[in-house]
Amino acid sequence: MLKLKSVQTFYGNIQALKGISLEVAEGEIITLIGANGAGKSTTLMTICGIIPPRSGDILFMGSSILNHNANEIVALGISQVPEGRHIFPYLSVSENLDMGAFLRKDKQEIKKDMEYIYELFPILAERRHQAGGTLSGGEQQMLAISRALMARPKLLLMDEPSLGLAPLILGQIFDIIKKINTENRTTIFLVEQNANQALKIAHRGYVMENGRITLSDSADKLLSNEEVKKAYLGI
């Protein structure tokens, strides 16, 4: 579904991605783990067209998306749940969800998807008329995920969904990610610092260090890899 080929991305003269290559197959949960500053978020921003790569190629469903701007990439079927949530704080929960469906015209299907969201996250149904900025951190994360789902993505990019969440909520979020993948058949590319949780729900994983992919394997094998245990799992 998604293929990055020798992608190099820069911030001015500073190189953030140093020729990374990776693949995401349809139906998978893929996780990208690594330390702060490794280039994980830059990878997602590059895929989304926010920071175009200086060289290399990005293929989605077999076609290059290098010359597409961000809204065109969303229309093709890629949505992102950004780090820090970035919901619209003064809009209600339902208005935030409407914003996720901004590019869609199928009103009846939008209505169905909103009802699905409220089944997935009952707390959002209770708070549908409440301003997004008044929600708790966990509820805002649920709203950010839901807003991205309202675009009906084929591929959902998630950037640090566990950031700043209490342990109880964190478990719920990872359960929901797995549910979205299995029930909704949505392919997920998950960037996450909580490597232990991410690898437990992923099919495969990549390890990133200093803008390079240094290791890739099945999630099970990465969980049992001694180097990964020591560097990312605290074991």
C-alpha positions, -999 to +999 in steps of 0.1 A: +000+000+000+028+024+010+064+024-001+092+048+008+122+045-015+155+061-003+137+092+010+158+122+022+142+151+039+158+183+051+150+212+074+170+239+057+205+225+056+199+199+084+191+165+071+164+147+091+158+116+070+189+100+055+177+077+027+150+057+045+131+029+028+101+010+042+069-007+032+034-009+046+012-037+032-026-034+031-043-046+064-011-043+085-003-024+117+032-012+112+051+006+140+081+029+137+100+031+170+130+052+181+142+078+204+132+115+205+146+133+175+152+101+155+131+113+126+098+094+133+075+124+131+094+138+101+087+105+083+049+110+087+051+147+078+070+137+046+044+111+037+016+137+042+032+162+019+038+188+047+076+185+043+084+173+008+115+151+005+145+164-014+151+131-030+137+096-032+101+085-039+069+078-020+044+054-036+008+050-024-013+022-040+015+019-066+016+056-077+040+083-066+025+110-044+056+133-045+039+161-064+006+160-045-001+186-018-015+177+016-052+179+009-048+159-023-030+132-003-059+131+022-083+127-008-063+098-020-069+080+013-042+089+038-051+106+071-029+115+101-036+117+138-009+144+147+013+144+177-003+166+204-038+159+190-043+194+175-081+193+177-101+225+172-106+236+208-134+261+202-154+237+180-178+211+195-170+174+193-194+170+164-180+200+146-145+185+149-158+153+133-174+173+105-140+189+098-126+154+094-151+148+066-145+182+050-134+167+016-164+143+014-197+149-003-216+117+007-238+131+034-256+099+043-224+079+046-208+107+067-238+104+091-233+066+093-196+071+100-203+096+128-227+071+144-199+045+141-175+069+159-200+074+187-203+036+191-165+033+191-161+061+217-194+064+237-179+092+258-177+114+226-214+107+220-221+120+255-200+151+248-209+157+212-221+193+219-191+201+242-162+222+230-132+201+222-108+221+243-128+213+275-122+175+270-096+156+290-064+146+274-076+110+267-109+123+253-091+147+230-069+118+217-101+099+210-115+129+192-082+133+171-084+096+161-121+100+153-116+131+132-090+113+111-113+083+106-141+106+093-120+111+062-125+073+056-087+067+051-073+036+036-041+043+055-042+059+090-009+075+102-007+079+140+019+101+157+025+093+194-011+085+203+000+075+239+017+108+246+007+123+280-020+098+287-027+080+320-019+043+320-056+033+321-065+055+291-034+044+273-045+007+273-079+018+259-063+037+231-042+008+220-072-015+222-091+009+199-062+011+174-063-027+171-101-026+168-099+000+140-075-023+121-095-055+125-131-043+123-127-013+100-099-029+079-079+002+081-042-001+075-022+017+103+013+032+104+020+039+140+048+061+153+052+055+190+077+060+218+060+034+239+077+006+220+064-021+243+027-013+237+032-006+200+050-038+192+023-058+211-004-048+186+017-044+155+024-070+128+058-056+119+081-029+131+110-006+121+136+009+143+149+044+135+181+060+147+194+094+136+172+095+105+180+060+093+162+027+095+186+004+114+164-026+120+132-042+107+114-074+116+082-090+128+068-073+160+073-106+179+110-108+170+116-071+178+100-076+212+125-104+219+155-087+203+181-080+230+192-047+215+156-035+213+149-046+248+178-027+262+173+005+241+135+008+239+118-016+263+137-008+295+146-045+300 
